[in-house]
Amino acid sequence: MNQEQLRIFNENVKIDNHNVELLENSTIANKNAIQFVFDYVQEADFWWMVVVFALVFYVVLSNVRMNQLEERIEELEDAQDRIPELEPLLAKATKV
C-alpha cells in the first residue's frame, strides 16, 4: 500500500470504529429503554392494560363497522348505476 491508500484505509477504520461505537451506544440505550418499560409494567397495576385492551378493541370494532359501511355505500352506488336499466319497467302503467 502506498501512503494515500494507507491514509484512506485508516480513515475508513476510524469511521467504522465510530459507527460500531454508535451502534453499541444505541443498542445499550434500546436495552435500557426496554428494561425501563418492562420494570414499569412489573411495578404498575393491571388496570392500564385493561384500558389499552379496551381502546384496541374499540378501534378494531370501529374499523370493522367502517368497512361494512363502505361496502354498503358501494352496493348502493352500484344499485344507483343500474337504475337507468330499470326506468322502463318503472315507467309502465300498472293495474291497481
C-alpha positions in Angstrom: 0.0 0.0 0.0 1.2 3.4 -0.7 0.7 6.4 1.6 -2.5 7.6 0.1 -4.2 4.1 0.3 -2.9 3.7 3.9 -4.4 7.1 4.8 -7.8 6.3 3.3 -7.7 2.8 5.0 -7.0 4.4 8.3 -9.8 7.0 7.8 -12.2 4.2 7.0 -11.1 2.2 10.1 -11.8 5.3 12.2 -15.2 5.8 10.6 -16.0 2.1 11.1 -14.9 2.2 14.7 -17.1 5.3 15.3 -20.1 3.6 13.6 -19.6 0.5 15.8 -19.4 2.7 18.9 -22.7 4.4 17.9 -24.4 1.1 17.3 -23.2 -0.2 20.7 -24.5 3.0 22.4 -27.8 2.7 20.5 -28.1 -0.9 21.5 -27.4 -0.1 25.1 -29.9 2.7 25.0 -32.6 0.5 23.5 -31.9 -2.2 26.0 -32.2 0.3 28.8 -35.5 1.6 27.4 -36.9 -1.9 27.1 -35.8 -2.7 30.6 -37.4 0.5 31.9 -40.7 -0.4 30.2 -40.6 -3.9 31.5 -39.9 -2.7 35.0 -42.7 -0.2 34.7 -45.1 -2.9 33.6 -44.0 -5.0 36.5 -44.5 -2.2 39.0 -47.7 -0.8 37.6 -51.1 -2.2 38.3 -53.1 -4.2 35.8 -55.7 -1.6 35.1 -53.8 0.3 32.4 -53.6 -3.0 30.4 -57.4 -3.2 30.5 -57.7 0.4 29.3 -55.3 -0.3 26.4 -57.2 -3.5 25.5 -60.5 -1.7 25.5 -59.1 1.0 23.2 -57.6 -1.5 20.8 -60.9 -3.5 20.9 -62.9 -0.2 20.2 -60.6 0.7 17.3 -60.9 -2.8 15.8 -64.7 -2.8 16.0 -64.9 0.7 14.6 -62.7 -0.4 11.7 -64.9 -3.4 11.0 -68.0 -1.1 11.1 -66.4 1.4 8.8 -65.6 -1.4 6.3 -69.2 -2.6 6.5 -70.5 0.9 5.8 -68.1 1.4 2.9 -69.3 -1.9 1.4 -72.9 -0.8 1.8 -72.2 2.5 0.2 -70.5 0.8 -2.8 -73.6 -1.5 -3.1 -75.9 1.5 -3.1 -73.8 3.3 -5.7 -73.8 0.1 -7.9 -77.6 -0.1 -7.4 -77.9 3.6 -8.4 -75.9 2.9 -11.5 -78.4 0.2 -12.5 -81.5 2.5 -12.1 -81.5 3.6 -15.8 -81.9 -0.1 -16.7 -85.0 -0.3 -14.5 -86.6 3.0 -15.6 -88.6 1.5 -18.5 -90.1 -1.0 -16.0 -90.9 1.7 -13.6 -92.5 3.9 -16.3 -95.0 1.3 -17.4 -98.5 1.7 -16.1 -99.6 -0.9 -13.6 -103.1 -2.0 -12.7 -104.1 -1.3 -9.1 
